[in-house]
Amino acid sequence: VKQSLVWKNLNPSRKLILSMNLSEKQLLNDKLADELRRIAKKYRVANNDFCLEIGEFVLFGRTDSVRNNIFKLKQAGFLVGINSYGLEANSIAMLEKIEIDVIKLDKDFLSRAKDNFVLGGVMAMLKKYTEKKGAFIVAEGIENEEEAALAAGFDIDYAQGYYFGTPKSVK
């Protein structure tokens, strides 16, 4: 959070969102939303400058504790994302049960959807879902120009991967 403030001050005209993966242990902690609100308040950062990513979306359907935490985070104004979204059991049905702001597609999802009628239809449905909900899709693992073009072909505006650059130190 401290480092994101430094970057924000260096780029005041840009919207900077700090994305953090939440572990299963964190998602099961009933004090999670309160603790994150406290941190945001301490550093005077808006809650919607955080995107809290759920790596194991199937956890959402398993326990009331996880569902309650996600709802509390959303009520507090934090952005909630799904990291490495694929076609796990019930993943599509679960989208209607929670307000998701960001869907980060599993690295292989687009390449499989390219030549698969059903997955191509799922991709179109996800795009419509995010447009309707005011959310967005991020293509993960873009490694080359072909994969970037594939993401663009599915009308995905955001992508991440080595094609755009390697991870950098804070400096």
N, C-alpha and C positions, 0 to 999 in steps of 0.2 A: 504494500500500500504506500509506504514511504517512497519507494522508487517510482511508482506510477505518478505521484505528485510532482516529482522532479521532471519527469517526461511531460506531464501536463503543463507545467510552468514554462518549459522550453518550447511548447507547441500550443499556445493558448487558443488558437483559432480552430484546433482539431478536437473532435470528440474522441476521447480515449477511454476504452472499456477494458478493464482488467479481468481477464478470464482465469478462473481457478477451478481445477477439478476437485470434486468432493468425493471423499472415500466413503465406503459403506459405513465405517465406524462413525464418521462425521454425520452422515445422513440419519443414523440411529440415535444421535445425541439430541435430546429434547430441548437443549439450551442453544442449539446451533444458530437459529435466527436471532435470538437476543444477543449472542456474542458477536455476530457479524454486524448487527446494528450498532453495538457499542464501539466496535473498531471504526466503522464508518463515521460515527459521530466524533470520536476522539480525533481523527485526522481530518475532519470537515470535508469528507468526500460524500457525494450523493450516492445513495443506495443503487441507483440505476447506472452507476459507473462500474458496477460489478456484474459479471456474468458467471454464475455458479453452475458448473457443468457436472452433469450426472453421467458417470461412466457406465454404470450398470443400470440401464433404464428398466430392466426387468424387476429390479428391486422395488420400483414404484408400486407394482401390483402385489407385492408380497406382504408388506407390513403397514399397519396404520401409522406407525411412527414415522416412516419415510414419507408417506403421503402428507401427513400433518406438517412435517418440516418443510416440504416443498410449498405447500399452501401458505405457511407462515412467511417464507421467504418472498413469495410473490406478493402477499399482502403488504409486506414491508417495502416493496418497490424494487427489490433485486431482480435482475434478469436471470432467467433459468434456461439452461441449454442442455441438450442431449449430446454427449460426446460419442463419436463412433456409432452413429445410428445405422442399424442394419435391419434385417427382417427377423428378429427374434420373435418368439411366440407372443402374440398379442400386442406387438409394438405399435401397430397402426391403430388398433382400438384404444390403446392407452393415451394416444395423442388427444383424443376428445375429452379425457378425464382431467386434464391439467393444462394450464396455459403455459405453453413453451414459447420462448422468445427466439431461440437459436437451435437449429438442427444441424449438427455437424455430421455429414455423411461418412460412413465407414469407407476407408480407402478403396475397397474393391467394389463398392455399390455401383458407381457410375460405369465402370468397365463391364460389369455384368448386365447393367440396364441397357447398354448400347445395343446389344443384339438379342435382347430378351423382351418379347412383347409384354409379358406380365410385369416385369420389373420396370420397363419403360412407362407403363401405365401407372405404376406405383409412384414413379418419379414425377409424373405429371400431376398426380393427386397431391403429393407433398408440396409441389410448387403452388397449387391452388390453395391448399391449406394455409401455407405461410402467408400468402397474399391476403387471404380472408382475415387471418389473425394478426396481421401487422408484424409477423415474425420474419426471419430470413434463414436461408440455407447456406452452409459453408461446405465446400468440397475439401475434404482432408486428403493429404498425401499426394498432392499434385507434384509430379517429379519431372515432367517434360512438356513440350509444346503440344503434343497430341492429347495428353490428359487435360491440359488447360483448355484446348479447343472443345473437348468433349463436355467439360463443365459449362462452357459458354453455350454449347449446342443445346444443353438442357436449361438454358436461361438462368444459370446460377451466377449471381453477382459477386460472391465472395469465395475465396479459396486460400488454402495455405499449403505449403510444402516446399521442398528444396528447389523447385523450379524458380521460385521467387527469391530465394536466398537461404543461406544456412543460418542456424541459430548463432546469435552474437552475444558477446559478453555485455554487461551493462554499459561499460565504457564505449 
